[in-house]
């Protein structure tokens, strides 16, 4: 009987955490995919899908881009070799993109917000970040009104 070769382990792909509130609070000007520097226990914890990026933001400091205030919970099986939940994490972007983002933050008073944390098709953790301009409350009401109108319009077209 022939021996069956070892099959590669399943690589989990897809979204781990999503910041749905960001599109409501910010007018998204430009998006960019960035790599993220993680420890082994952070990656294992991300695979369970319990990370949070809703209160986080990215900040260009000392020529590097850092993700501040994101939460990746401790990996339970790692006991004493665990990571800190809210530590700043380095984001990997090109120098050109970093210059463009930091210029947008300094000149325009914009913010770099994370939109989505996910594993790509190769199983590598990526973060979708965006340069966003904060919306005022009347802008938010306008967005909500347009969304409600589009929803109502689609209902009317469906029944017609």
Biotite code that builds the C-alpha atoms (Angstrom):
import biotite.structure as struc

atoms = struc.array([
    struc.Atom([0.000, 0.000, 0.000], chain_id="A", res_id=1, res_name="UNK", atom_name="CA", element="C"),
    struc.Atom([1.327, 3.452, -0.967], chain_id="A", res_id=2, res_name="UNK", atom_name="CA", element="C"),
    struc.Atom([1.864, 5.947, 1.792], chain_id="A", res_id=3, res_name="UNK", atom_name="CA", element="C"),
    struc.Atom([-0.134, 9.159, 1.391], chain_id="A", res_id=4, res_name="UNK", atom_name="CA", element="C"),
    struc.Atom([2.073, 12.288, 1.459], chain_id="A", res_id=5, res_name="UNK", atom_name="CA", element="C"),
    struc.Atom([1.559, 14.765, 4.274], chain_id="A", res_id=6, res_name="UNK", atom_name="CA", element="C"),
    struc.Atom([-1.015, 17.377, 3.450], chain_id="A", res_id=7, res_name="UNK", atom_name="CA", element="C"),
    struc.Atom([-0.167, 21.002, 4.263], chain_id="A", res_id=8, res_name="UNK", atom_name="CA", element="C"),
    struc.Atom([-1.998, 22.546, 7.198], chain_id="A", res_id=9, res_name="UNK", atom_name="CA", element="C"),
    struc.Atom([-5.081, 24.644, 6.440], chain_id="A", res_id=10, res_name="UNK", atom_name="CA", element="C"),
    struc.Atom([-4.209, 28.318, 6.203], chain_id="A", res_id=11, res_name="UNK", atom_name="CA", element="C"),
    struc.Atom([-6.941, 30.508, 7.610], chain_id="A", res_id=12, res_name="UNK", atom_name="CA", element="C"),
    struc.Atom([-7.735, 33.465, 5.383], chain_id="A", res_id=13, res_name="UNK", atom_name="CA", element="C"),
    struc.Atom([-10.254, 36.257, 5.728], chain_id="A", res_id=14, res_name="UNK", atom_name="CA", element="C"),
    struc.Atom([-11.160, 39.086, 8.050], chain_id="A", res_id=15, res_name="UNK", atom_name="CA", element="C"),
    struc.Atom([-10.152, 38.931, 11.701], chain_id="A", res_id=16, res_name="UNK", atom_name="CA", element="C"),
    struc.Atom([-11.348, 42.370, 12.802], chain_id="A", res_id=17, res_name="UNK", atom_name="CA", element="C"),
    struc.Atom([-13.177, 45.157, 11.030], chain_id="A", res_id=18, res_name="UNK", atom_name="CA", element="C"),
    struc.Atom([-13.644, 48.795, 12.002], chain_id="A", res_id=19, res_name="UNK", atom_name="CA", element="C"),
    struc.Atom([-17.116, 49.475, 10.582], chain_id="A", res_id=20, res_name="UNK", atom_name="CA", element="C"),
    struc.Atom([-17.450, 52.676, 12.581], chain_id="A", res_id=21, res_name="UNK", atom_name="CA", element="C"),
    struc.Atom([-14.519, 54.298, 10.730], chain_id="A", res_id=22, res_name="UNK", atom_name="CA", element="C"),
    struc.Atom([-16.495, 54.863, 7.515], chain_id="A", res_id=23, res_name="UNK", atom_name="CA", element="C"),
    struc.Atom([-19.194, 56.582, 9.547], chain_id="A", res_id=24, res_name="UNK", atom_name="CA", element="C"),
    struc.Atom([-16.833, 58.801, 11.572], chain_id="A", res_id=25, res_name="UNK", atom_name="CA", element="C"),
    struc.Atom([-14.335, 59.605, 8.805], chain_id="A", res_id=26, res_name="UNK", atom_name="CA", element="C"),
    struc.Atom([-14.456, 60.587, 5.162], chain_id="A", res_id=27, res_name="UNK", atom_name="CA", element="C"),
    struc.Atom([-12.033, 58.078, 3.635], chain_id="A", res_id=28, res_name="UNK", atom_name="CA", element="C"),
    struc.Atom([-9.582, 59.809, 1.291], chain_id="A", res_id=29, res_name="UNK", atom_name="CA", element="C"),
    struc.Atom([-7.129, 57.033, 0.453], chain_id="A", res_id=30, res_name="UNK", atom_name="CA", element="C"),
    struc.Atom([-6.638, 53.376, 1.459], chain_id="A", res_id=31, res_name="UNK", atom_name="CA", element="C"),
    struc.Atom([-3.454, 51.346, 1.714], chain_id="A", res_id=32, res_name="UNK", atom_name="CA", element="C"),
    struc.Atom([-2.543, 47.772, 2.651], chain_id="A", res_id=33, res_name="UNK", atom_name="CA", element="C"),
    struc.Atom([0.159, 47.488, 5.298], chain_id="A", res_id=34, res_name="UNK", atom_name="CA", element="C"),
    struc.Atom([1.971, 44.563, 6.838], chain_id="A", res_id=35, res_name="UNK", atom_name="CA", element="C"),
    struc.Atom([2.032, 44.268, 10.614], chain_id="A", res_id=36, res_name="UNK", atom_name="CA", element="C"),
    struc.Atom([4.876, 43.034, 12.842], chain_id="A", res_id=37, res_name="UNK", atom_name="CA", element="C"),
    struc.Atom([3.509, 40.429, 15.267], chain_id="A", res_id=38, res_name="UNK", atom_name="CA", element="C"),
    struc.Atom([4.904, 37.910, 17.741], chain_id="A", res_id=39, res_name="UNK", atom_name="CA", element="C"),
    struc.Atom([4.036, 34.218, 17.503], chain_id="A", res_id=40, res_name="UNK", atom_name="CA", element="C"),
    struc.Atom([1.397, 34.307, 20.238], chain_id="A", res_id=41, res_name="UNK", atom_name="CA", element="C"),
    struc.Atom([-0.267, 37.316, 18.598], chain_id="A", res_id=42, res_name="UNK", atom_name="CA", element="C"),
    struc.Atom([-0.616, 35.429, 15.315], chain_id="A", res_id=43, res_name="UNK", atom_name="CA", element="C"),
    struc.Atom([-2.107, 32.402, 17.098], chain_id="A", res_id=44, res_name="UNK", atom_name="CA", element="C"),
    struc.Atom([-4.518, 34.682, 18.949], chain_id="A", res_id=45, res_name="UNK", atom_name="CA", element="C"),
    struc.Atom([-5.516, 36.382, 15.674], chain_id="A", res_id=46, res_name="UNK", atom_name="CA", element="C"),
    struc.Atom([-6.343, 32.992, 14.175], chain_id="A", res_id=47, res_name="UNK", atom_name="CA", element="C"),
    struc.Atom([-9.050, 32.633, 16.851], chain_id="A", res_id=48, res_name="UNK", atom_name="CA", element="C"),
    struc.Atom([-10.560, 35.880, 15.478], chain_id="A", res_id=49, res_name="UNK", atom_name="CA", element="C"),
    struc.Atom([-10.866, 37.949, 18.642], chain_id="A", res_id=50, res_name="UNK", atom_name="CA", element="C"),
    struc.Atom([-8.886, 41.123, 17.837], chain_id="A", res_id=51, res_name="UNK", atom_name="CA", element="C"),
    struc.Atom([-10.328, 44.654, 18.118], chain_id="A", res_id=52, res_name="UNK", atom_name="CA", element="C"),
    struc.Atom([-9.256, 47.699, 16.095], chain_id="A", res_id=53, res_name="UNK", atom_name="CA", element="C"),
    struc.Atom([-12.246, 49.998, 16.668], chain_id="A", res_id=54, res_name="UNK", atom_name="CA", element="C"),
    struc.Atom([-10.491, 52.416, 19.051], chain_id="A", res_id=55, res_name="UNK", atom_name="CA", element="C"),
    struc.Atom([-7.095, 52.271, 17.366], chain_id="A", res_id=56, res_name="UNK", atom_name="CA", element="C"),
    struc.Atom([-5.216, 54.592, 15.035], chain_id="A", res_id=57, res_name="UNK", atom_name="CA", element="C"),
    struc.Atom([-1.871, 54.672, 13.232], chain_id="A", res_id=58, res_name="UNK", atom_name="CA", element="C"),
    struc.Atom([0.791, 57.232, 13.992], chain_id="A", res_id=59, res_name="UNK", atom_name="CA", element="C"),
    struc.Atom([3.992, 58.085, 12.067], chain_id="A", res_id=60, res_name="UNK", atom_name="CA", element="C"),
    struc.Atom([6.772, 58.356, 14.663], chain_id="A", res_id=61, res_name="UNK", atom_name="CA", element="C"),
    struc.Atom([10.574, 58.384, 14.232], chain_id="A", res_id=62, res_name="UNK", atom_name="CA", element="C"),
    struc.Atom([10.384, 57.454, 10.551], chain_id="A", res_id=63, res_name="UNK", atom_name="CA", element="C"),
    struc.Atom([8.101, 54.447, 11.152], chain_id="A", res_id=64, res_name="UNK", atom_name="CA", element="C"),
    struc.Atom([4.356, 53.827, 11.234], chain_id="A", res_id=65, res_name="UNK", atom_name="CA", element="C"),
    struc.Atom([2.878, 52.428, 14.477], chain_id="A", res_id=66, res_name="UNK", atom_name="CA", element="C"),
    struc.Atom([-0.545, 50.983, 15.252], chain_id="A", res_id=67, res_name="UNK", atom_name="CA", element="C"),
    struc.Atom([-1.623, 52.384, 18.619], chain_id="A", res_id=68, res_name="UNK", atom_name="CA", element="C"),
    struc.Atom([-4.341, 51.120, 20.986], chain_id="A", res_id=69, res_name="UNK", atom_name="CA", element="C"),
    struc.Atom([-5.314, 47.938, 19.120], chain_id="A", res_id=70, res_name="UNK", atom_name="CA", element="C"),
    struc.Atom([-6.269, 44.934, 21.210], chain_id="A", res_id=71, res_name="UNK", atom_name="CA", element="C"),
    struc.Atom([-5.102, 41.396, 20.487], chain_id="A", res_id=72, res_name="UNK", atom_name="CA", element="C"),
    struc.Atom([-6.091, 39.248, 23.484], chain_id="A", res_id=73, res_name="UNK", atom_name="CA", element="C"),
    struc.Atom([-3.602, 36.921, 25.134], chain_id="A", res_id=74, res_name="UNK", atom_name="CA", element="C"),
    struc.Atom([-3.259, 33.421, 23.710], chain_id="A", res_id=75, res_name="UNK", atom_name="CA", element="C"),
    struc.Atom([-4.416, 31.145, 26.526], chain_id="A", res_id=76, res_name="UNK", atom_name="CA", element="C"),
    struc.Atom([-2.059, 28.238, 25.779], chain_id="A", res_id=77, res_name="UNK", atom_name="CA", element="C"),
    struc.Atom([1.078, 30.416, 25.831], chain_id="A", res_id=78, res_name="UNK", atom_name="CA", element="C"),
    struc.Atom([1.138, 30.957, 29.635], chain_id="A", res_id=79, res_name="UNK", atom_name="CA", element="C"),
    struc.Atom([4.313, 32.918, 30.559], chain_id="A", res_id=80, res_name="UNK", atom_name="CA", element="C"),
    struc.Atom([5.465, 33.589, 26.967], chain_id="A", res_id=81, res_name="UNK", atom_name="CA", element="C"),
    struc.Atom([2.430, 35.728, 26.194], chain_id="A", res_id=82, res_name="UNK", atom_name="CA", element="C"),
    struc.Atom([2.326, 39.220, 24.689], chain_id="A", res_id=83, res_name="UNK", atom_name="CA", element="C"),
    struc.Atom([0.923, 42.503, 26.025], chain_id="A", res_id=84, res_name="UNK", atom_name="CA", element="C"),
    struc.Atom([-2.628, 43.035, 24.736], chain_id="A", res_id=85, res_name="UNK", atom_name="CA", element="C"),
    struc.Atom([-2.405, 46.736, 23.827], chain_id="A", res_id=86, res_name="UNK", atom_name="CA", element="C"),
    struc.Atom([1.239, 47.178, 22.876], chain_id="A", res_id=87, res_name="UNK", atom_name="CA", element="C"),
    struc.Atom([2.116, 49.472, 19.927], chain_id="A", res_id=88, res_name="UNK", atom_name="CA", element="C"),
    struc.Atom([2.686, 47.392, 16.783], chain_id="A", res_id=89, res_name="UNK", atom_name="CA", element="C"),
    struc.Atom([4.913, 48.407, 13.880], chain_id="A", res_id=90, res_name="UNK", atom_name="CA", element="C"),
    struc.Atom([3.265, 48.669, 10.462], chain_id="A", res_id=91, res_name="UNK", atom_name="CA", element="C"),
    struc.Atom([5.237, 47.860, 7.330], chain_id="A", res_id=92, res_name="UNK", atom_name="CA", element="C"),
    struc.Atom([4.791, 50.363, 4.496], chain_id="A", res_id=93, res_name="UNK", atom_name="CA", element="C"),
    struc.Atom([7.158, 51.705, 1.848], chain_id="A", res_id=94, res_name="UNK", atom_name="CA", element="C"),
    struc.Atom([9.022, 54.968, 2.458], chain_id="A", res_id=95, res_name="UNK", atom_name="CA", element="C"),
    struc.Atom([7.018, 56.637, -0.285], chain_id="A", res_id=96, res_name="UNK", atom_name="CA", element="C"),
    struc.Atom([3.691, 55.620, 1.293], chain_id="A", res_id=97, res_name="UNK", atom_name="CA", element="C"),
    struc.Atom([4.927, 56.617, 4.754], chain_id="A", res_id=98, res_name="UNK", atom_name="CA", element="C"),
    struc.Atom([5.903, 60.074, 3.461], chain_id="A", res_id=99, res_name="UNK", atom_name="CA", element="C"),
    struc.Atom([2.495, 60.492, 1.793], chain_id="A", res_id=100, res_name="UNK", atom_name="CA", element="C"),
    struc.Atom([0.626, 59.430, 4.954], chain_id="A", res_id=101, res_name="UNK", atom_name="CA", element="C"),
    struc.Atom([2.667, 61.586, 7.333], chain_id="A", res_id=102, res_name="UNK", atom_name="CA", element="C"),
    struc.Atom([2.285, 64.585, 5.001], chain_id="A", res_id=103, res_name="UNK", atom_name="CA", element="C"),
    struc.Atom([-1.476, 64.053, 4.959], chain_id="A", res_id=104, res_name="UNK", atom_name="CA", element="C"),
    struc.Atom([-1.555, 63.934, 8.751], chain_id="A", res_id=105, res_name="UNK", atom_name="CA", element="C"),
    struc.Atom([0.625, 67.030, 9.247], chain_id="A", res_id=106, res_name="UNK", atom_name="CA", element="C"),
    struc.Atom([-0.822, 69.273, 6.521], chain_id="A", res_id=107, res_name="UNK", atom_name="CA", element="C"),
    struc.Atom([-4.447, 68.327, 6.315], chain_id="A", res_id=108, res_name="UNK", atom_name="CA", element="C"),
    struc.Atom([-5.060, 67.447, 9.943], chain_id="A", res_id=109, res_name="UNK", atom_name="CA", element="C"),
    struc.Atom([-6.206, 63.999, 8.852], chain_id="A", res_id=110, res_name="UNK", atom_name="CA", element="C"),
    struc.Atom([-6.028, 60.721, 10.773], chain_id="A", res_id=111, res_name="UNK", atom_name="CA", element="C"),
    struc.Atom([-4.719, 57.311, 9.777], chain_id="A", res_id=112, res_name="UNK", atom_name="CA", element="C"),
    struc.Atom([-7.432, 54.833, 10.759], chain_id="A", res_id=113, res_name="UNK", atom_name="CA", element="C"),
    struc.Atom([-7.349, 51.046, 10.450], chain_id="A", res_id=114, res_name="UNK", atom_name="CA", element="C"),
    struc.Atom([-10.296, 49.650, 8.505], chain_id="A", res_id=115, res_name="UNK", atom_name="CA", element="C"),
    struc.Atom([-9.716, 45.898, 8.485], chain_id="A", res_id=116, res_name="UNK", atom_name="CA", element="C"),
    struc.Atom([-7.295, 43.338, 9.920], chain_id="A", res_id=117, res_name="UNK", atom_name="CA", element="C"),
    struc.Atom([-7.153, 40.137, 7.882], chain_id="A", res_id=118, res_name="UNK", atom_name="CA", element="C"),
    struc.Atom([-5.059, 37.236, 6.621], chain_id="A", res_id=119, res_name="UNK", atom_name="CA", element="C"),
    struc.Atom([-4.299, 37.374, 2.892], chain_id="A", res_id=120, res_name="UNK", atom_name="CA", element="C"),
    struc.Atom([-4.349, 34.348, 0.591], chain_id="A", res_id=121, res_name="UNK", atom_name="CA", element="C"),
    struc.Atom([-0.774, 33.436, 1.633], chain_id="A", res_id=122, res_name="UNK", atom_name="CA", element="C"),
    struc.Atom([-1.747, 33.418, 5.322], chain_id="A", res_id=123, res_name="UNK", atom_name="CA", element="C"),
    struc.Atom([0.069, 36.662, 6.183], chain_id="A", res_id=124, res_name="UNK", atom_name="CA", element="C"),
    struc.Atom([-1.572, 39.176, 8.516], chain_id="A", res_id=125, res_name="UNK", atom_name="CA", element="C"),
    struc.Atom([-2.327, 42.481, 6.778], chain_id="A", res_id=126, res_name="UNK", atom_name="CA", element="C"),
    struc.Atom([-3.986, 45.699, 7.898], chain_id="A", res_id=127, res_name="UNK", atom_name="CA", element="C"),
    struc.Atom([-6.041, 47.899, 5.591], chain_id="A", res_id=128, res_name="UNK", atom_name="CA", element="C"),
    struc.Atom([-5.432, 51.486, 6.687], chain_id="A", res_id=129, res_name="UNK", atom_name="CA", element="C"),
    struc.Atom([-6.948, 54.697, 5.386], chain_id="A", res_id=130, res_name="UNK", atom_name="CA", element="C"),
    struc.Atom([-6.184, 58.374, 5.476], chain_id="A", res_id=131, res_name="UNK", atom_name="CA", element="C"),
    struc.Atom([-9.404, 59.865, 6.790], chain_id="A", res_id=132, res_name="UNK", atom_name="CA", element="C"),
    struc.Atom([-10.785, 63.307, 7.475], chain_id="A", res_id=133, res_name="UNK", atom_name="CA", element="C"),
    struc.Atom([-13.040, 63.511, 10.517], chain_id="A", res_id=134, res_name="UNK", atom_name="CA", element="C"),
    struc.Atom([-16.706, 64.192, 9.815], chain_id="A", res_id=135, res_name="UNK", atom_name="CA", element="C"),
    struc.Atom([-18.739, 66.767, 11.685], chain_id="A", res_id=136, res_name="UNK", atom_name="CA", element="C"),
    struc.Atom([-22.088, 65.748, 13.162], chain_id="A", res_id=137, res_name="UNK", atom_name="CA", element="C"),
    struc.Atom([-24.073, 67.307, 10.303], chain_id="A", res_id=138, res_name="UNK", atom_name="CA", element="C"),
    struc.Atom([-21.957, 65.323, 7.806], chain_id="A", res_id=139, res_name="UNK", atom_name="CA", element="C"),
    struc.Atom([-22.810, 62.138, 9.695], chain_id="A", res_id=140, res_name="UNK", atom_name="CA", element="C"),
    struc.Atom([-26.518, 62.984, 9.582], chain_id="A", res_id=141, res_name="UNK", atom_name="CA", element="C"),
    struc.Atom([-26.241, 63.608, 5.835], chain_id="A", res_id=142, res_name="UNK", atom_name="CA", element="C"),
    struc.Atom([-24.541, 60.234, 5.329], chain_id="A", res_id=143, res_name="UNK", atom_name="CA", element="C"),
    struc.Atom([-27.247, 58.489, 7.337], chain_id="A", res_id=144, res_name="UNK", atom_name="CA", element="C"),
    struc.Atom([-29.996, 60.282, 5.406], chain_id="A", res_id=145, res_name="UNK", atom_name="CA", element="C"),
    struc.Atom([-28.469, 59.259, 2.053], chain_id="A", res_id=146, res_name="UNK", atom_name="CA", element="C"),
    struc.Atom([-28.101, 55.659, 3.201], chain_id="A", res_id=147, res_name="UNK", atom_name="CA", element="C"),
    struc.Atom([-31.751, 55.531, 4.344], chain_id="A", res_id=148, res_name="UNK", atom_name="CA", element="C"),
    struc.Atom([-32.935, 57.073, 1.084], chain_id="A", res_id=149, res_name="UNK", atom_name="CA", element="C"),
    struc.Atom([-30.945, 54.561, -0.997], chain_id="A", res_id=150, res_name="UNK", atom_name="CA", element="C"),
    struc.Atom([-32.396, 51.710, 1.049], chain_id="A", res_id=151, res_name="UNK", atom_name="CA", element="C"),
    struc.Atom([-35.952, 53.035, 0.572], chain_id="A", res_id=152, res_name="UNK", atom_name="CA", element="C"),
    struc.Atom([-35.317, 53.615, -3.139], chain_id="A", res_id=153, res_name="UNK", atom_name="CA", element="C"),
    struc.Atom([-34.170, 50.022, -3.606], chain_id="A", res_id=154, res_name="UNK", atom_name="CA", element="C"),
    struc.Atom([-37.301, 48.779, -1.798], chain_id="A", res_id=155, res_name="UNK", atom_name="CA", element="C"),
    struc.Atom([-39.526, 50.857, -4.068], chain_id="A", res_id=156, res_name="UNK", atom_name="CA", element="C"),
    struc.Atom([-37.742, 49.621, -7.192], chain_id="A", res_id=157, res_name="UNK", atom_name="CA", element="C"),
    struc.Atom([-38.050, 46.036, -5.986], chain_id="A", res_id=158, res_name="UNK", atom_name="CA", element="C"),
    struc.Atom([-41.838, 46.296, -5.549], chain_id="A", res_id=159, res_name="UNK", atom_name="CA", element="C"),
    struc.Atom([-42.390, 48.212, -8.806], chain_id="A", res_id=160, res_name="UNK", atom_name="CA", element="C"),
])
